[in-house]
């Protein structure tokens, strides 16, 4: 239809603008005939099967590419195929035209002639009455219509081929890349996402003090020294693979997270995080923290089964500015897989725990997460009296659990104008059985129920962001879960801690952050002052410069101090500079 109209308009303009070639009387009579012919031609061509623009398929490809449904490679391949199809059609049509000795010699023209005589007798009479012959113009218009219809058929065939290619399970497609979200491949109904990060820092540390059992300061070891290291920060490196699909309305995922370190590993109670070994021919630690699956949807919520970050304390860690720096370094002469960040100086480490958990759908900003976890032993992290060399352990331990650990939290996310925020509250509970130490034995059947609670808030306003967090526990200890939480006599120690943090983004590249945190471990009734840690605290200041979407440069200063119940102190001051790359 559009082709016919364009052809008629073109012909009409030719008649109108060429007075020297066409007599005035003929041009005047032609105008009226032309209008009649145009109207009748439009009516006769209304029944044509395809009335589409010749290049609508190209427009479709452009739209699919912009939306990210096609990669550049897929777009180019389909476009080449389309152009080849157009060229073949044009060559075939040209061949047919060359083989026609006269305008109505071919079957197509005979059909068109019959169609013309059967549908446009009125136009013929108008033409005769006006004294002009418009048959050539009308046939040119029909030529344009047939060409447009052929192009429309070609575009439709190519469009169907493109749709088939998009849905073809044998073709691997790639989503449009979003910085920080990894690379996602689609193989039929399955999506595979690869993401991760790498970091490295140069750190100089000045440490000094006296021995503090369970202290987080590098100077809590009781000596004075300076140390340099090239090391990881609070995070090691990571390579995370996530495989997702949807079946029968259920969203499913399998996640594998591998976290290797830079420095040599020295196996111990905490495996890859036990400390380093700066000796030749060593190998780095590989911490396979994440192995889990999820299934559910937005209506029913999501169930998680496997090993992942615990629920209690998870928001405190994920909102911590030292997550991509170092924070408290925990020792620099033989660095391990990670530094401490704010572990033990503001919160307890949530840890990576085998679990079966459930996260509810979001309801007016409120979400509930609960789970049962692999129970953990009480652990004597502080060592023994007499600077760690005496026979008497500072804390009891355990080896048996008849019930799992339970954790949960409630979060509320909200937005009010330029203010965005989250508040949360969580809990942890576990029953410890068969406690033992140098004072009690497993056969005595001593047990204790460990309990803990937390609250926190995060608010952001334009470039400003603030975080506040507080926890209190009985029997949970300090630094790690169940570290030094129970006395050698089997009595629970209370603990509490908090941190406050503020940051300001000057623009999309430059950000400044500062935080202060404390973790306290109190003695149980009847305990005598000892070298066991009473308080860990730290101050941290960091400057971040986002050079590109992938890489950030970081400069940081931190001061950490550990204080024992008997007054011993250990301190360290560290300065670090390095880079973090996220993909």
HUNOR-V862158 format. One record per residue. RES is the residue in three letters. OMEGA is omega in radians with two decimals (none if undefined). Layout:
res:RES omega:OMEGA
res:RES omega:OMEGA
//
This chain:
res:UNK omega:-3.12
res:UNK omega:3.13
res:UNK omega:3.13
res:UNK omega:-3.08
res:UNK omega:3.13
res:UNK omega:3.14
res:UNK omega:3.14
res:UNK omega:3.14
res:UNK omega:3.13
res:UNK omega:-3.14
res:UNK omega:-3.14
res:UNK omega:3.13
res:UNK omega:3.12
res:UNK omega:3.11
res:UNK omega:-3.02
res:UNK omega:-2.98
res:UNK omega:-3.11
res:UNK omega:-3.09
res:UNK omega:-3.12
res:UNK omega:-3.11
res:UNK omega:-3.06
res:UNK omega:3.11
res:UNK omega:-3.09
res:UNK omega:-3.12
res:UNK omega:3.14
res:UNK omega:-3.13
res:UNK omega:3.14
res:UNK omega:-3.13
res:UNK omega:-3.11
res:UNK omega:-3.10
res:UNK omega:-3.13
res:UNK omega:-3.14
res:UNK omega:-3.10
res:UNK omega:3.13
res:UNK omega:3.14
res:UNK omega:-3.14
res:UNK omega:-3.14
res:UNK omega:-3.14
res:UNK omega:-3.12
res:UNK omega:3.13
res:UNK omega:3.12
res:UNK omega:-3.14
res:UNK omega:-3.10
res:UNK omega:-3.11
res:UNK omega:3.12
res:UNK omega:-3.12
res:UNK omega:3.13
res:UNK omega:-2.99
res:UNK omega:-3.05
res:UNK omega:3.10
res:UNK omega:-3.08
res:UNK omega:3.07
res:UNK omega:-3.05
res:UNK omega:-3.03
res:UNK omega:-3.12
res:UNK omega:3.10
res:UNK omega:3.07
res:UNK omega:3.08
res:UNK omega:3.13
res:UNK omega:3.12
res:UNK omega:3.13
res:UNK omega:-3.14
res:UNK omega:3.14
res:UNK omega:3.12
res:UNK omega:-3.14
res:UNK omega:-3.14
res:UNK omega:3.13
res:UNK omega:3.13
res:UNK omega:3.10
res:UNK omega:2.99
res:UNK omega:3.11
res:UNK omega:3.14
res:UNK omega:3.12
res:UNK omega:3.14
res:UNK omega:-3.11
res:UNK omega:-3.12
res:UNK omega:3.14
res:UNK omega:3.13
res:UNK omega:3.10
res:UNK omega:3.12
res:UNK omega:-3.14
res:UNK omega:3.14
res:UNK omega:3.12
res:UNK omega:3.11
res:UNK omega:3.12
res:UNK omega:-3.13
res:UNK omega:3.12
res:UNK omega:3.12
res:UNK omega:-3.13
res:UNK omega:3.13
res:UNK omega:3.12
res:UNK omega:3.13
res:UNK omega:3.12
res:UNK omega:3.11
res:UNK omega:3.12
res:UNK omega:-3.12
res:UNK omega:-3.12
res:UNK omega:-3.11
res:UNK omega:-3.13
res:UNK omega:3.12
res:UNK omega:3.14
res:UNK omega:-3.03
res:UNK omega:-3.09
res:UNK omega:-3.08
res:UNK omega:-3.09
res:UNK omega:3.11
res:UNK omega:-3.12
res:UNK omega:-3.12
res:UNK omega:3.07
res:UNK omega:3.11
res:UNK omega:3.14
res:UNK omega:3.13
res:UNK omega:3.11
res:UNK omega:3.12
res:UNK omega:3.13
res:UNK omega:-3.10
res:UNK omega:-3.10
res:UNK omega:-3.03
res:UNK omega:-3.04
res:UNK omega:3.09
res:UNK omega:3.12
res:UNK omega:3.13
res:UNK omega:3.14
res:UNK omega:3.13
res:UNK omega:3.12
res:UNK omega:-3.12
res:UNK omega:3.14
res:UNK omega:-3.13
res:UNK omega:-3.10
res:UNK omega:3.11
res:UNK omega:-3.14
res:UNK omega:3.13
res:UNK omega:-3.11
res:UNK omega:-3.11
res:UNK omega:3.12
res:UNK omega:3.14
res:UNK omega:-3.12
res:UNK omega:-3.14
res:UNK omega:3.06
res:UNK omega:3.11
res:UNK omega:3.11
res:UNK omega:3.05
res:UNK omega:-3.14
res:UNK omega:3.13
res:UNK omega:3.12
res:UNK omega:3.11
res:UNK omega:3.12
res:UNK omega:3.13
res:UNK omega:3.12
res:UNK omega:3.11
res:UNK omega:3.11
res:UNK omega:3.10
res:UNK omega:3.12
res:UNK omega:3.13
res:UNK omega:3.14
res:UNK omega:3.12
res:UNK omega:3.12
res:UNK omega:3.12
res:UNK omega:3.10
res:UNK omega:3.10
res:UNK omega:3.12
res:UNK omega:3.10
res:UNK omega:3.11
res:UNK omega:3.14
res:UNK omega:3.14
res:UNK omega:-3.09
res:UNK omega:-3.11
res:UNK omega:-3.10
res:UNK omega:-3.13
res:UNK omega:-3.13
res:UNK omega:3.10
res:UNK omega:3.13
res:UNK omega:-3.14
res:UNK omega:3.08
res:UNK omega:3.00
res:UNK omega:-3.05
res:UNK omega:3.05
res:UNK omega:-3.08
res:UNK omega:3.11
res:UNK omega:-3.10
res:UNK omega:3.11
res:UNK omega:-3.14
res:UNK omega:-3.07
res:UNK omega:3.08
res:UNK omega:3.08
res:UNK omega:3.03
res:UNK omega:-3.02
res:UNK omega:-3.10
res:UNK omega:-3.06
res:UNK omega:3.07
res:UNK omega:3.13
res:UNK omega:-3.12
res:UNK omega:3.08
res:UNK omega:3.12
res:UNK omega:3.11
res:UNK omega:-3.13
res:UNK omega:3.08
res:UNK omega:3.08
res:UNK omega:3.07
res:UNK omega:-3.09
res:UNK omega:2.84
res:UNK omega:-3.09
res:UNK omega:3.00
res:UNK omega:-3.08
res:UNK omega:3.03
res:UNK omega:-3.05
res:UNK omega:3.13
res:UNK omega:3.07
res:UNK omega:3.14
res:UNK omega:-3.00
res:UNK omega:3.07
res:UNK omega:-3.13
res:UNK omega:-3.12
res:UNK omega:3.13
res:UNK omega:-3.14
res:UNK omega:3.11
res:UNK omega:3.07
res:UNK omega:3.12
res:UNK omega:-3.14
res:UNK omega:3.09
res:UNK omega:3.03
res:UNK omega:3.11
res:UNK omega:3.14
res:UNK omega:-3.11
res:UNK omega:2.98
res:UNK omega:-3.10
res:UNK omega:3.05
res:UNK omega:3.13
res:UNK omega:2.89
res:UNK omega:-2.87
res:UNK omega:2.97
res:UNK omega:3.01
res:UNK omega:3.10
res:UNK omega:3.05
res:UNK omega:2.89
res:UNK omega:2.96
res:UNK omega:-3.13
res:UNK omega:2.95
res:UNK omega:-3.01
res:UNK omega:3.11
res:UNK omega:3.13
res:UNK omega:-3.12
res:UNK omega:-3.04
res:UNK omega:3.02
res:UNK omega:3.07
res:UNK omega:3.12
res:UNK omega:3.14
res:UNK omega:3.10
res:UNK omega:-3.13
res:UNK omega:3.08
res:UNK omega:-3.10
res:UNK omega:3.12
res:UNK omega:2.98
res:UNK omega:-3.05
res:UNK omega:3.08
res:UNK omega:-3.11
res:UNK omega:3.14
res:UNK omega:-3.04
res:UNK omega:3.13
res:UNK omega:3.10
res:UNK omega:3.11
res:UNK omega:-2.99
res:UNK omega:-3.13
res:UNK omega:-3.13
res:UNK omega:3.05
res:UNK omega:-3.03
res:UNK omega:3.11
res:UNK omega:-3.09
res:UNK omega:-3.12
res:UNK omega:2.99
res:UNK omega:-3.06
res:UNK omega:-3.13
res:UNK omega:-3.07
res:UNK omega:-3.08
res:UNK omega:-3.07
res:UNK omega:3.12
res:UNK omega:-3.07
res:UNK omega:-3.12
res:UNK omega:-3.13
res:UNK omega:-3.14
res:UNK omega:3.08
res:UNK omega:3.10
res:UNK omega:-3.10
res:UNK omega:3.10
res:UNK omega:3.07
res:UNK omega:-3.08
res:UNK omega:3.13
res:UNK omega:-2.96
res:UNK omega:-2.97
res:UNK omega:2.99
res:UNK omega:-3.08
res:UNK omega:3.06
res:UNK omega:3.04
res:UNK omega:3.02
res:UNK omega:-3.11
res:UNK omega:3.07
res:UNK omega:-3.05
res:UNK omega:3.14
res:UNK omega:-3.06
res:UNK omega:-3.03
res:UNK omega:-3.03
res:UNK omega:3.06
res:UNK omega:3.12
res:UNK omega:3.08
res:UNK omega:3.13
res:UNK omega:-3.11
res:UNK omega:3.13
res:UNK omega:3.12
res:UNK omega:3.12
res:UNK omega:-3.12
res:UNK omega:-3.12
res:UNK omega:3.12
res:UNK omega:-3.07
res:UNK omega:3.13
res:UNK omega:3.13
res:UNK omega:3.13
res:UNK omega:-3.05
res:UNK omega:3.10
res:UNK omega:-3.09
res:UNK omega:-3.13
res:UNK omega:-3.14
res:UNK omega:-3.14
res:UNK omega:3.12
res:UNK omega:3.00
res:UNK omega:3.12
res:UNK omega:-3.04
res:UNK omega:3.05
res:UNK omega:-2.98
res:UNK omega:3.09
res:UNK omega:-3.12
res:UNK omega:-3.04
res:UNK omega:-3.10
res:UNK omega:3.09
res:UNK omega:-3.03
res:UNK omega:3.10
res:UNK omega:-3.08
res:UNK omega:-3.06
res:UNK omega:2.91
res:UNK omega:-3.09
res:UNK omega:-3.04
res:UNK omega:3.05
res:UNK omega:3.07
res:UNK omega:-3.14
res:UNK omega:3.09
res:UNK omega:3.13
res:UNK omega:3.07
res:UNK omega:3.01
res:UNK omega:-3.10
res:UNK omega:-3.12
res:UNK omega:3.09
res:UNK omega:3.12
res:UNK omega:-2.89
res:UNK omega:2.97
res:UNK omega:-2.99
res:UNK omega:2.88
res:UNK omega:-3.04
res:UNK omega:-3.14
res:UNK omega:3.06
res:UNK omega:-3.07
res:UNK omega:2.98
res:UNK omega:3.06
res:UNK omega:-3.12
res:UNK omega:-3.12
res:UNK omega:3.11
res:UNK omega:-3.08
res:UNK omega:3.11
res:UNK omega:-3.12
res:UNK omega:3.09
res:UNK omega:3.11
res:UNK omega:3.13
res:UNK omega:2.98
res:UNK omega:-3.00
res:UNK omega:2.97
res:UNK omega:3.13
res:UNK omega:-3.11
res:UNK omega:3.12
res:UNK omega:2.84
res:UNK omega:-3.04
res:UNK omega:3.13
res:UNK omega:-3.09
res:UNK omega:-3.04
res:UNK omega:3.13
res:UNK omega:-3.05
res:UNK omega:3.08
res:UNK omega:3.10
res:UNK omega:3.11
res:UNK omega:3.06
res:UNK omega:-3.10
res:UNK omega:-3.09
res:UNK omega:-3.08
res:UNK omega:-3.00
res:UNK omega:3.10
res:UNK omega:-3.14
res:UNK omega:-3.10
res:UNK omega:3.08
res:UNK omega:3.10
res:UNK omega:3.13
res:UNK omega:-3.11
res:UNK omega:-3.00
res:UNK omega:-3.13
res:UNK omega:3.10
res:UNK omega:-3.13
res:UNK omega:-3.14
res:UNK omega:2.96
res:UNK omega:3.09
res:UNK omega:3.10
res:UNK omega:3.09
res:UNK omega:3.08
res:UNK omega:3.02
res:UNK omega:3.11
res:UNK omega:3.07
res:UNK omega:3.12
res:UNK omega:-3.09
res:UNK omega:3.07
res:UNK omega:3.10
res:UNK omega:-3.06
res:UNK omega:3.13
res:UNK omega:-3.12
res:UNK omega:3.04
res:UNK omega:-3.09
res:UNK omega:3.03
res:UNK omega:2.97
res:UNK omega:-3.11
res:UNK omega:3.06
res:UNK omega:-3.08
res:UNK omega:3.14
res:UNK omega:3.04
res:UNK omega:3.07
res:UNK omega:3.10
res:UNK omega:3.11
res:UNK omega:3.12
res:UNK omega:-3.11
res:UNK omega:3.10
res:UNK omega:3.06
res:UNK omega:3.09
res:UNK omega:3.11
res:UNK omega:3.06
res:UNK omega:-3.11
res:UNK omega:-3.12
res:UNK omega:3.12
res:UNK omega:3.14
res:UNK omega:-3.09
res:UNK omega:3.12
res:UNK omega:3.08
res:UNK omega:3.13
res:UNK omega:-3.13
res:UNK omega:3.13
res:UNK omega:3.07
res:UNK omega:-3.10
res:UNK omega:-3.11
res:UNK omega:3.11
res:UNK omega:3.07
res:UNK omega:-3.11
res:UNK omega:2.99
res:UNK omega:3.13
res:UNK omega:3.12
res:UNK omega:3.07
res:UNK omega:-3.12
res:UNK omega:3.07
res:UNK omega:3.11
res:UNK omega:-3.09
res:UNK omega:-3.10
res:UNK omega:-3.09
res:UNK omega:3.05
res:UNK omega:3.13
res:UNK omega:3.13
res:UNK omega:3.03
res:UNK omega:-3.05
res:UNK omega:3.11
res:UNK omega:3.05
res:UNK omega:3.04
res:UNK omega:-3.03
res:UNK omega:3.07
res:UNK omega:-3.14
res:UNK omega:-3.08
res:UNK omega:3.09
res:UNK omega:-3.07
res:UNK omega:3.14
res:UNK omega:3.08
res:UNK omega:3.12
res:UNK omega:3.09
res:UNK omega:3.03
res:UNK omega:3.05
res:UNK omega:-3.10
res:UNK omega:-3.06
res:UNK omega:-3.11
res:UNK omega:3.08
res:UNK omega:3.12
res:UNK omega:3.11
res:UNK omega:3.14
res:UNK omega:-3.11
res:UNK omega:3.00
res:UNK omega:3.05
res:UNK omega:3.10
res:UNK omega:3.07
res:UNK omega:3.12
res:UNK omega:3.14
res:UNK omega:2.91
res:UNK omega:3.06
res:UNK omega:-3.02
res:UNK omega:3.06
res:UNK omega:3.10
res:UNK omega:3.10
res:UNK omega:3.09
res:UNK omega:-3.14
res:UNK omega:3.07
res:UNK omega:-3.11
res:UNK omega:-3.07
res:UNK omega:-2.98
res:UNK omega:-3.14
res:UNK omega:3.12
res:UNK omega:-3.12
res:UNK omega:3.09
res:UNK omega:3.14
res:UNK omega:3.11
res:UNK omega:-3.12
res:UNK omega:-3.08
res:UNK omega:2.94
res:UNK omega:-3.13
res:UNK omega:3.06
res:UNK omega:-3.05
res:UNK omega:3.09
res:UNK omega:3.05
res:UNK omega:3.10
res:UNK omega:3.11
res:UNK omega:3.13
res:UNK omega:3.09
res:UNK omega:-3.13
res:UNK omega:-3.09
res:UNK omega:3.13
res:UNK omega:3.08
res:UNK omega:-3.11
res:UNK omega:3.06
res:UNK omega:-3.04
res:UNK omega:2.93
res:UNK omega:3.11
res:UNK omega:3.13
res:UNK omega:3.00
res:UNK omega:-3.08
res:UNK omega:3.00
res:UNK omega:-3.07
res:UNK omega:3.08
res:UNK omega:-3.09
res:UNK omega:3.04
res:UNK omega:-3.13
res:UNK omega:-3.06
res:UNK omega:3.08
res:UNK omega:3.08
res:UNK omega:-3.09
res:UNK omega:-2.89
res:UNK omega:3.05
res:UNK omega:2.98
res:UNK omega:-3.05
res:UNK omega:2.98
res:UNK omega:-3.02
res:UNK omega:2.96
res:UNK omega:3.08
res:UNK omega:3.05
res:UNK omega:-3.13
res:UNK omega:3.13
res:UNK omega:3.09
res:UNK omega:-3.10
res:UNK omega:3.13
res:UNK omega:3.10
res:UNK omega:3.12
res:UNK omega:3.08
res:UNK omega:3.08
res:UNK omega:-3.13
res:UNK omega:3.00
res:UNK omega:-3.09
res:UNK omega:2.94
res:UNK omega:3.10
res:UNK omega:-3.08
res:UNK omega:3.05
res:UNK omega:-3.06
res:UNK omega:3.03
res:UNK omega:-3.12
res:UNK omega:-3.08
res:UNK omega:3.09
res:UNK omega:3.12
res:UNK omega:3.07
res:UNK omega:3.06
res:UNK omega:none
//
